[in-house]
Amino acid sequence: MTHYRNTCKTNVKNIKDINGTIYLFLRRLKLAKLNSLCAGTQLSIRKADSLVKDKNHSINNLHFSQYISQIDFGNFRHKLDRYFSKPTESIELSTASKKEATILQDLFIDGNYMNGLDAFLCWLTHINASLTDEQSRLRTHETVYEFSTTGSSFVYPTPSESIIGLRELYFVLNRVESAIMRSILLYVAVIYLHPFIDGNGRTARVAMNYVLGSLTDQPFVPWKEIMERSWGGYVIRMRMAGIFNEWDEIIRYFCTILSSVAGTTPNLIRPELQPAAM
């Protein structure tokens, strides 16, 4: 998946070396099993699974302001977030999120996304096409995301590597029992594989909400707005998963959100917990 490099110090040879290891990163998704995560992360997944399934803690039909009022965004701060500006705190859902919610309802009618590899790839392509108002287009060229203020950038997988990665992802998801774990792996993989020309983030958010639908009745969690209120905590944790293959913090981040909107706010992100005994 995505590798991080400093454009001021990396020459062409090193860039080629980086691209050659992208596929190996995705293969390590197979190792992101529940028993390989630290004890705190395993506890977060179990609590979130239980709360979301509990009919007394439904995440359905909540107004956006209710979501926001139930979340303590202090839980999502990170020791590096001083480098991020304070998020904009709009009280309304964005146009993009409203469209995601509409498309999500249509998807629940269309059937199971895990009915074979071809169905899985078509499902992702259908989501992307619905969100971008045009025929979904897979990338045909290398993509680099540059940060103008730091001189650093992300080099995304090549188009062929991203498709191979999606195929690997399908078989990984088939081996994961927890729907919450599946939804997180799917989200992170789509973001970093970056298979489409446009709308990768929106596609990942809709796909994540859809997978969570196996736990409760057609939920919609406004991920975009919650992420924007996380004071950089979301971005930092995503980078840790994408660059260093360190999954614990991003998994606890998402589990804490789900636990929060399901009626409780456990402080599962801040503690640095020891790995569970193998």
Secondary structure as the mmCIF struct_conf table of DSSP 4:
data_model
#
loop_
_struct_conf.conf_type_id
_struct_conf.id
_struct_conf.beg_label_comp_id
_struct_conf.beg_label_asym_id
_struct_conf.beg_label_seq_id
_struct_conf.end_label_comp_id
_struct_conf.end_label_asym_id
_struct_conf.end_label_seq_id
STRN STRN1 HIS A 3 ASN A 6
TURN_TY1_P TURN_TY1_P1 THR A 7 LYS A 9
HELX_RH_AL_P HELX_RH_AL_P1 VAL A 12 ASN A 19
TURN_TY1_P TURN_TY1_P2 GLY A 20 THR A 21
HELX_RH_AL_P HELX_RH_AL_P2 ILE A 22 ARG A 27
HELX_RH_3T_P HELX_RH_3T_P1 ARG A 28 LEU A 31
HELX_RH_3T_P HELX_RH_3T_P2 LEU A 34 SER A 36
BEND BEND1 LEU A 37 LEU A 37
STRN STRN2 CYS A 38 CYS A 38
HELX_RH_AL_P HELX_RH_AL_P3 ALA A 39 LYS A 53
HELX_RH_3T_P HELX_RH_3T_P3 LYS A 55 HIS A 57
TURN_TY1_P TURN_TY1_P3 ASN A 60 ASN A 61
HELX_RH_AL_P HELX_RH_AL_P4 PHE A 64 GLN A 70
HELX_RH_3T_P HELX_RH_3T_P4 PHE A 73 PHE A 76
TURN_TY1_P TURN_TY1_P4 LYS A 79 LEU A 80
HELX_RH_3T_P HELX_RH_3T_P5 ASP A 81 TYR A 83
BEND BEND2 PHE A 84 PHE A 84
HELX_LH_PP_P HELX_LH_PP_P1 SER A 85 THR A 88
BEND BEND3 ILE A 91 GLU A 92
HELX_RH_AL_P HELX_RH_AL_P5 THR A 95 ASP A 110
TURN_TY1_P TURN_TY1_P5 TYR A 113 MET A 114
BEND BEND4 ASN A 115 GLY A 116
HELX_RH_AL_P HELX_RH_AL_P6 LEU A 117 THR A 132
TURN_TY1_P TURN_TY1_P6 ASP A 133 ASP A 133
BEND BEND5 GLU A 134 GLU A 134
STRN STRN3 LEU A 138 LEU A 138
BEND BEND6 HIS A 141 HIS A 141
STRN STRN4 VAL A 144 PHE A 147
TURN_TY1_P TURN_TY1_P7 SER A 148 GLY A 151
STRN STRN5 SER A 152 VAL A 155
HELX_LH_PP_P HELX_LH_PP_P2 TYR A 156 THR A 158
HELX_RH_AL_P HELX_RH_AL_P7 PRO A 159 LEU A 173
TURN_TY1_P TURN_TY1_P8 ASN A 174 ARG A 175
HELX_RH_AL_P HELX_RH_AL_P8 ALA A 179 LEU A 193
STRN STRN6 PHE A 196 PHE A 196
BEND BEND7 ILE A 197 ASP A 198
HELX_RH_AL_P HELX_RH_AL_P9 ASN A 200 LEU A 212
TURN_TY1_P TURN_TY1_P9 GLY A 213 LEU A 215
BEND BEND8 THR A 216 GLN A 218
HELX_RH_AL_P HELX_RH_AL_P10 TRP A 223 GLU A 228
TURN_TY1_P TURN_TY1_P10 ARG A 229 ARG A 229
BEND BEND9 SER A 230 SER A 230
TURN_TY1_P TURN_TY1_P11 TRP A 231 GLY A 232
HELX_RH_AL_P HELX_RH_AL_P11 GLY A 233 PHE A 244
HELX_RH_AL_P HELX_RH_AL_P12 ASP A 248 VAL A 261
TURN_TY1_P TURN_TY1_P12 ALA A 262 GLY A 263
BEND BEND10 ILE A 269 ARG A 270
HELX_LH_PP_P HELX_LH_PP_P3 LEU A 273 GLN A 274
STRN STRN7 PRO A 275 PRO A 275
HELX_LH_PP_P HELX_LH_PP_P4 ALA A 276 ALA A 277
#
